[in-house]
Every structure is written in structure tokens, then in C-alpha cells.
Amino acid sequence: MHLLLLLLVSVASAQAWLPVEDWGSGSVVGSVGDQGHIKLDLSILLSSLSNLTARVESLESGPDKYIKLDFELLRIELREFEILVTQLKNSLNSTSPAFDSLYNEIRNMSIIVDQLESYDRSNLEVIRIEFAKLQRKLEKCQDEQDDLSNAPIGSCKHQGLLRLGKPVVSQINADLNAGFKFGGWGRDSKPLLGSENMFWYSGSSDTLVNKITRYSDYYKLITRQSSHSNLLYVDRQYDWRGNGNNYVVRENNFYYQYRSPFAMAKYNMTTSTVQTKVIPTASTQFSYHYFENQNLDFAADESGLWVIYTTEDSNGTLVIGKINEQSFEVEEVWQTTTYKYSVTNAFMICGVLYATRSVDTQTDEIFYTYNTNTNQEDHVSIRFEKFQDLYVHLDYNPTDQRVYMFNNGYYVYYNVKFKVA
């Protein structure tokens, strides 16, 4: 574009007439008084125009191609082309049909852009709303088929987990990025008054935690509407970023693994303040089986807030810590005998740890439990289906008795069934 403008300046300064000879070849040859012959290479213009045409045609081919379209940028580019063609026409003093053809193509593309924008803002929105309604109906059918939890919300009057239902795939992440394989999602495990329906999401292409985004309800989450993001990093102001993806939200606080120094972090999303606490014995040497940097695993259940980690003294076996939410201290610990390297993830229900491991690309298994109420461990086999092979986030939520998974960039959840007391 800059080269073309320089060429235009050269032509305009000559103030001469150049007849158009061959637009199809991308070149114009003409005489300029006594200056001899000047060859204007229009290949850049034609190539750019062709590229713009291809972009618009691509956008017309399907709604998924223009969700992130910047219509105003397209309009600016089209106006620049129109000005460029006008300058060329004036400098060449030509009435060639080639100019009229270019004008018509640019105007037609402008109309298409306007139509696409109208389609994107109205019809596409209707489609998304209808899709969300259909999706919720399908999820309801899935819930009924799975036979929802047989224990009242908040109750621990059962004999532990019996099984997980089929995976319910809600949506790809709000960033519409399949490369965001690291992240998490779910609900506040102890919501504040007025935020009972709030959902949250955090995602990235690596284990670094940069922000958390909240939605007022599930519908807003899956349609990516009315979100509010809390940033954990602002250049030259603060750096509260985390590492690892086993975080939870409780009473509008985001609990996650702080990056530097290695510590527990409690980010208050109401006041945008952070509090950190080092666990002196916690180790960064051991992570879950699938990915690195999963060192501190936060969990929340009917009995409170937990953190699952390892120590050098435990030689890589899991340690369960109960967190005092007021002092933000680990007030009690339990030592298990299962090695973290063999575990793909873990969660807590009613004070009982459930650890998972990989069976194959489609199946994981809850193979180990530790009951902090009785100090007893057990080896079990509760298999469940995965939507895709790898995942980094798996957490139970006591407000709806569901297990939430972030599975290769997708929101997935499971209904649970308990053993009858």
C-alpha cells in the first residue's frame, strides 16, 4: 500500500497523460511528454484487491468465519482502494472501462460487508440464542437420563460417590480458541447473595493464569455475553499471575497457585486485591500425570476449602490440607499413600478425596479415595468417559453436585450419583 502511494505521488507530480494499455497484466505503460516511458506496476494493487475479495468470500462461506470480524477495518481498506483508484484515474486521465470495473467491484464489496455486518449482529445472534435454548434442552434430557444426584444439595448423608454420568459438553471456551487447552470453569462453591447463578472461566494456551472472567449465569457463559474480566497482570502496575490450572472460586474469591513466589493465592474479585500464603513444606517438584505446574490443587466441598499438594518428605505422595478461610492458613493435613505422578487429577466431596488416573484415551478412573473424617483410604474403580483425552481441571461443586472439567479447551461437566446411606 505504501509503495502504491509513492507511485501515485510520482505520477501526479508529472501532471501528464498516460493511456491505459493492459490492466489484465497488472501493468500500465504510457508516455509522459519528454520524460520517456514510465511503467506503473499495479500488481500490488490487484494482489491486495484479490486478497480482500478472498477475505470477504471466506466470510460469506459460514458464520464461524466472521465471529471476530472487524467490519470497520474492512471498510477503511475498501475506502483506501477507492481513493487509490481515483488517484490513478485522474493521474492517467483515462476513461478506460477497467476503472469502472474496479469501482463496481469495490462498491459491491462494500455492500457485502454491510450485509454481513447486519447478518452478524441480528440473524447470527438469533441463531446463537436458539442454539443455546436447544443446547439447554439437550442437557436437560442428558440430566434426566443420567438420573441426577440422590442426595439433597449440601447434604453428606450418603456413603460416597457411586458413579459419574456421561460427559455433558457445554461449549468451547469463550475465547473460541481450541489452542486454549489450559484453563478451568465452573460455579462459585459458596456464592454471595445475588451471585448464586454466576459462572466463571479462565483459559490460556499454557499453564500461566492471566485473568478470570465472570458471567452472571450459565446462558451468558455459553453465549459469551455480558462478561466481566479480572486481570491478574497489568504492565508496570502489578503482576499477580498464577501457574497451574486447579483453581476454584468461593465467596467471590479466586483461589489459585501463585507464580512467584510459589504460594497459595486468594484474589478478591470484588475489591481486586490479592493475598498470598506460602506453604513451607509444599513442593514444586511433583505434578499431575498429564501436565506440568499442577502443584497446588484447590478444591471446595460441603465441608469447606482444601488444597492438595506434595512435599519433599512425602516423596511425591499426595497431602490433603484443610484451609481456614478466615486466616488463609492450612490448619490441618492428612498424608496419603498415592503418588501424584500416577494421578491425573483429584477433587473433594464431603471431606473425601477422589483421585483419578488414565485408563485409555477415552476413559479415566477414580481409583483411590481418602476419607479425612475417618482417616481411612481405599482403592476403588469408578470409570468415567472423557470427551477428549487430556484435561487439566477437574473439580466438584457442592452447589449443584456436579463435577466440572476443562477438557482440551471445552466446558464439560458430569452429574453424580451417590451410594445410598
Residue pairs with C-beta under 8 A, 6 or more apart in sequence:
1 44
1 48
1 80
3 44
4 44
4 45
4 84
5 84
7 40
7 41
8 84
8 87
8 88
8 91
10 38
11 18
11 38
11 40
11 87
11 88
11 91
11 92
12 87
12 90
12 91
14 32
14 33
14 35
14 38
14 91
16 31
16 32
16 33
16 35
17 30
17 32
17 92
17 93
18 28
18 30
18 31
18 32
18 38
18 40
18 91
18 92
18 93
18 94
19 30
19 92
19 94
20 28
20 30
20 92
20 94
20 96
20 98
20 99
21 27
21 28
21 29
21 30
22 28
22 29
23 42
23 96
23 98
26 41
26 42
26 43
26 46
27 39
27 40
27 41
27 42
27 43
28 39
28 40
28 42
28 92
29 37
29 38
29 39
30 37
30 38
30 92
31 37
32 38
40 88
42 88
45 81
45 84
48 81
49 81
49 102
49 105
49 106
52 74
52 77
52 78
52 81
52 109
53 105
53 109
55 74
56 74
56 109
56 112
56 113
56 116
58 65
59 65
59 66
59 69
59 116
60 112
60 116
63 120
63 124
63 127
66 116
66 120
67 120
67 124
67 176
68 176
69 116
69 117
69 120
71 113
71 116
71 117
71 120
74 113
75 110
75 113
78 106
78 109
78 110
78 113
81 102
81 106
82 103
82 106
85 99
85 102
85 103
85 106
88 99
89 99
128 223
129 223
132 219
132 222
132 223
135 170
135 171
135 222
136 219
139 168
139 170
142 165
142 166
142 168
143 165
143 168
143 415
145 165
145 166
146 165
146 166
146 415
146 417
147 165
147 415
147 417
148 401
148 415
149 401
149 415
149 416
149 417
149 418
150 158
150 417
150 418
150 420
151 157
151 158
151 401
151 418
153 398
153 399
153 400
153 401
154 302
154 398
155 302
156 302
156 303
156 350
156 351
157 421
158 350
158 418
158 419
158 420
158 421
159 418
159 419
159 420
159 421
160 349
160 350
160 352
160 369
160 418
160 419
161 349
161 352
161 354
161 366
161 382
161 416
161 417
161 418
161 419
162 382
162 416
162 417
162 418
162 419
163 382
163 384
163 416
163 417
164 366
164 382
164 384
164 403
164 414
164 415
164 416
164 417
165 414
165 415
165 416
165 417
166 385
166 414
167 384
167 385
167 386
167 387
167 405
167 407
167 412
167 413
167 414
168 412
168 413
168 414
168 415
169 387
169 407
169 410
169 411
169 412
170 218
170 221
170 222
170 410
170 411
170 412
170 413
171 221
171 222
171 410
171 411
172 178
172 409
172 410
172 411
173 180
173 183
173 185
173 201
173 203
173 406
173 409
173 410
173 411
174 201
174 203
174 213
174 221
174 224
174 227
175 203
176 224
177 203
177 205
177 409
178 408
178 409
179 205
179 409
180 203
180 204
180 205
180 409
181 205
181 390
181 392
181 408
181 409
182 203
182 204
182 205
182 206
182 207
182 245
182 291
182 392
182 406
183 201
183 202
183 203
183 204
183 245
183 392
183 393
183 406
183 409
184 201
184 202
184 203
184 245
184 246
184 247
184 392
184 393
184 395
184 404
184 406
185 199
185 200
185 201
185 202
185 221
185 393
185 404
185 406
185 411
186 199
186 200
186 248
186 249
186 395
186 397
186 404
187 198
187 199
187 200
187 249
187 397
187 399
187 400
187 404
188 195
188 198
188 200
188 249
188 250
188 251
188 252
188 399
189 248
189 249
189 250
189 300
189 301
189 397
189 398
189 399
190 250
190 251
190 300
190 399
191 198
191 251
191 252
191 399
192 251
192 252
195 252
196 399
197 216
197 217
197 218
198 214
198 215
198 216
198 217
199 214
199 215
199 217
199 218
199 220
199 221
200 212
200 213
200 214
200 215
200 249
200 254
201 212
201 213
201 215
201 221
201 411
202 209
202 211
202 212
202 213
202 245
202 247
203 406
203 409
204 210
207 243
207 244
207 245
207 291
207 292
207 293
207 294
207 392
208 241
208 242
208 243
208 259
209 232
209 241
209 242
209 243
209 244
209 245
209 247
209 256
209 257
209 259
210 231
210 232
210 233
210 241
211 229
211 230
211 231
211 232
211 233
212 229
212 230
212 232
212 249
212 254
212 267
212 269
213 227
213 228
213 229
213 230
214 227
214 228
214 229
214 230
214 269
215 221
215 225
215 226
215 227
216 226
219 225
220 226
220 227
221 411
222 411
230 254
230 267
230 269
230 272
232 239
232 240
232 241
232 242
232 267
232 274
233 239
233 240
233 241
240 258
240 265
240 267
240 274
241 259
242 256
242 257
242 258
242 259
242 265
243 257
243 258
243 259
243 293
243 295
244 256
244 257
244 293
244 294
244 295
244 296
244 297
245 291
245 294
245 392
245 393
245 406
246 257
246 294
246 296
246 297
246 298
246 299
246 308
246 345
246 392
246 393
246 394
246 395
247 254
247 255
247 256
247 257
247 298
247 393
248 254
248 255
248 298
248 299
248 300
248 305
248 395
249 255
249 269
250 300
250 305
250 325
251 325
252 268
252 269
252 270
253 266
253 267
253 268
253 269
254 265
254 266
254 267
254 269
255 264
255 265
255 266
255 267
255 298
255 305
255 307
256 265
256 267
256 296
256 298
257 263
257 264
257 265
257 293
257 295
257 296
257 298
258 264
258 265
258 276
261 276
261 278
262 278
262 282
262 284
262 295
263 276
263 277
263 278
263 279
264 276
264 277
264 278
264 279
264 296
264 298
264 307
264 323
264 328
265 274
265 275
265 276
266 274
266 275
266 276
266 277
266 328
267 273
267 274
267 275
268 274
268 275
275 328
277 328
277 329
279 296
279 307
279 309
279 321
279 330
281 311
281 312
281 313
282 295
282 296
282 309
282 310
282 311
283 295
283 309
283 310
283 311
283 312
284 295
285 310
285 312
285 316
286 295
286 310
286 316
286 340
286 341
287 293
287 294
287 295
287 340
287 341
288 294
288 297
288 340
288 343
288 344
288 345
288 392
289 341
289 342
289 343
289 344
289 357
289 358
290 344
290 345
290 358
290 390
290 391
290 392
291 390
291 392
294 345
294 392
295 309
295 310
296 307
296 308
296 309
297 307
297 308
297 309
297 345
297 346
298 305
298 306
298 307
298 308
299 305
299 306
299 307
299 308
299 346
299 347
299 348
299 395
299 396
300 306
300 348
300 395
300 396
300 397
300 398
301 347
301 348
301 349
301 350
301 351
301 396
301 398
302 349
302 350
302 351
302 398
303 348
303 350
303 351
304 322
304 323
304 325
305 322
305 323
305 325
306 320
306 321
306 322
306 323
306 348
307 321
307 323
307 330
308 318
308 319
308 320
308 321
308 346
308 348
308 353
309 318
309 319
309 321
310 316
310 317
310 318
310 319
310 340
311 319
314 335
315 339
316 339
316 340
316 341
317 335
317 336
317 337
317 338
317 339
317 340
318 336
318 338
318 339
318 340
318 343
318 346
318 353
318 355
318 370
319 333
319 334
319 335
319 336
320 333
320 334
320 336
320 348
320 353
320 370
320 372
321 330
321 332
321 333
322 330
322 331
322 332
322 333
322 372
323 329
323 330
323 331
324 330
324 331
334 370
334 372
334 375
336 353
336 368
336 370
336 377
337 377
338 355
338 368
338 370
338 377
342 357
343 355
343 356
343 357
343 368
344 356
344 357
344 358
344 364
344 391
344 394
345 355
345 356
345 391
345 392
345 393
345 394
346 353
346 354
346 355
346 356
346 394
347 353
347 354
347 394
347 395
347 396
347 403
348 354
348 396
349 396
349 398
349 416
350 373
351 371
351 372
351 373
352 369
352 370
352 371
352 372
352 373
353 368
353 369
353 370
353 371
353 372
354 366
354 368
354 369
354 382
354 396
355 366
355 367
355 368
355 369
355 370
356 364
356 365
356 366
356 367
356 394
357 364
357 365
357 367
357 368
358 364
358 365
359 365
359 383
361 386
361 389
362 385
362 386
362 389
363 383
363 384
363 385
363 386
364 383
364 384
364 386
365 381
365 382
365 383
365 384
366 380
366 381
366 382
366 383
366 384
367 379
367 380
367 381
367 382
368 377
368 378
368 379
368 380
369 377
369 378
369 380
370 376
370 377
370 378
371 377
371 378
384 414
386 405
386 407
387 405
387 407
387 408
387 410
387 412
388 407
388 408
388 410
389 408
390 407
390 408
391 405
391 406
391 407
391 408
391 412
392 406
393 404
393 405
393 406
394 403
394 404
394 405
395 403
395 404
396 402
396 403
396 404
396 416
397 403
397 404
401 415
401 416
402 413
402 414
402 415
402 416
403 413
403 414
403 416
404 411
404 412
404 413
405 412
405 413
405 414
406 412
